[in-house]
Amino acid sequence: QVQLVESGGGLVQAGGSLRLSCAASGIIFSINLMGWYRQAPGKQRELVATITSAGDRNYAESVKGRFTISRDNAKKTVYLQMNSLKPEDTAVYSCHVIYYNGITWSDSWGQGTQVTVSS
């Protein structure tokens, strides 16, 4: 089983920045897609950004130009740099990876990290 450990959440004022990290550990031969999702109170979970093994990125319209996703394949880690944060970015952010364990493809979710943006 692959475990994902997230860090970097916290409380920040509007206009500020935060950087989230998510490190994967366990039996991993390769990681295909890595991504970040968020869920605000009373709302459904939504995609924030994803990045493929080739480095192709996809962003939600609401975060384009403000957030940047990146990955370090050697460290099996995905990052989310969040700039110009807004109160509406407040949510629990979770990372997600699709990986190959040598036998089959599977996926895993992180436990989530709280991001709170005050106005």
Buried (B, 14 or more C-beta within 10 A) or exposed (E): EBEBBBEBBEEBEEEBEBBBBBBBEEEBEEBEBBBBBBBBEEEEBEBBBBBBEEEEBBBBEEBEEBBBBBBEEEEBBBBBBBBEBBEEBBBBBBBBBBBBBEEEEEEBBBEBBEBBBEE
